[in-house]
Amino acid sequence: MIDLTSPQHPPLCAPLVAAMFEDLESILVTEQEIRERVAILGQEITETYRDADELTVIAIINGALLFTADLIRQIDMPVRVDCMRVSSYRNNTSPVQEPEIIDMLRLDLRDQHVLIIDDILDTGHTFMRVVKEISKLKPASIRFGALLEKEGRREVEAHPDFVGFSIPDQFVVGYGLDFAERYRQLSCIGVLKSELQNPPSWA
């Protein structure tokens, strides 16, 4: 974890988002650590599907947008991409028990190898809901990858096949993760200051 009060702290995020950077209590994962881990995940996924002709990646948006974009460029095989929009937090810091699927897929998944990519595995309710819906489309296989896995939060049986980082039970933003649609463009992943974790005026 990086102490943001240290005068030696390097400017990890672009100047245009400096104000958002100041809203972080600490940084859990740096931009460099993300880049290195995504490359490793790409290699692991490529090896897992080495006997498949192609892979269909389903991004859970908006949160997994940046992660998915970087990840698929590290997968050395033909990849199709589609998106599923799911609302889990609804401007709160805790996920709801019944995630709402707002927008479904366009691709035909029958007999396809499917890899679902989400930003964070928290309680597991979003994972279960998405897998249930995709299973109805008769894919050849379903695997699940998450950028982050939050420790001690699981409420249902949910076991990701690929995980970027395990993090403590803190509310994080950056690299696609938001609070009320802000902070997504931060290049690092950090803990949002507790005094800012309230329903915002702009939501």
PyMOL commands that set and color helices and strands:
alter all, ss='L'
color gray80, all
select helices_A, chain A and resi 15-21+31-48+65-72+125-135+194-196
alter helices_A, ss='H'
color red, helices_A
select strands_A, chain A and resi 2-3+24-29+55-61+79-87+100-103+113-121+141-150+162-167+172-173+189-192
alter strands_A, ss='S'
color yellow, strands_A
deselect
rebuild
show_as cartoon
